Amino acid sequence: MTTRPTLQPDPPGAWTLRRVESPGLDWFRDLYRRVGEEWLWFSRLQMKDSELAAIIHSPLVEVHALVQDGRDEGLLELDFRAPGQCELAFFGVTAN
């Protein structure tokens, strides 16, 4: 590519990103499933509650929801547990 691509217009509706400080396990699994089902995400769905809670409730892990028209439609998980690094653990939006 030698030129910038043409920017696509924003999708309709208002989108916001909000940090979810202490995500509930049912909420997280529901959003994870809705976002990742088409991509065959399954690891977090099979975890025991204690395993999942240890990850998403860690002070070194950030969970964010992409909100459209008041509904959570995207997931962003950032993992800072490795010193000096940030891993983009999960990122995706629902098909809606």
N, C-alpha and C positions, 0 to 999 in steps of 0.2 A: 504494500500500500504506500502510495506516495502522497495521498491527500487524506484529509479527515473524512470519515464517513458522514453522510447526511444524518442529522439527529432526527430521531423519530419523535412524534408528539407524545406527550405524557398520556397515559391511559386516562379515561374519564373517571371522575370522582376524585376525592381528596385522599391522598396517601400520607401517612405519618409513620414515623419509626418511634417506638417507645420501648424503653428498657423495662423488663419484667424482673423485679428485684428478687422475688422468691416464687418462682413458677410452681403452680400446683402440678402434681404428676399427671393427673387426668387431663388437664389443660394442655400440658406439653405433649403428651402422647397423641392427643386428638389433632393438634396442629401439625406435629411431626408426620402423622399418618396422612393427613390431607395434603400436605406439601410433598411428601416423599413417596407416596404410594406408586405413582406413575414411574418413578425412578428406582423402584425396588428397595427403598430405604426400609430396613427392618431391625437393625441392631438395637435401637433404643426401645423398640416395642417388645423385645424379648428379655430385656433386663429386669431383674428383680427390683422392686421398689427401692430398696436400700442402695443398690448400685446406681440407679438413675439419680436418686436424690443426692448421693455423694458427689456426682458430677455437676448437675445443674444448680445445686445449692452451694457449691464451692465459691468462696469469695474471689477466686481467680478465674471464674468462668462467668461470662456475661451472656444473658439470653435477651434477645430483642424480638419484638413482634412488629411486623409491617401491617398497619391497620388501614383498611379501606372502608369508608362509610360505616365506621363503628365496629367492624368485624375484623378479627385477626386473620390475615390471609397470607402472611409470609413469616419465615423464621430465619433468624440470624443468631448463630452461636459462636462466640469468640472464646478461645481457651488460652489463658495466660499462665497455665501451670508450669510450663517449661521456662526457666529463668531467661529473660531477655528475648522471648519469642511470643508471638501471637499466632495461634493456629485458627484458621477459619474452619471450624469443625463442621458446621452445617449452614447452608444458605439456600433458600429457595422460596418460591411463591406458589400458591395454589393455581390450578388451571382456570379458576373463575376469574 
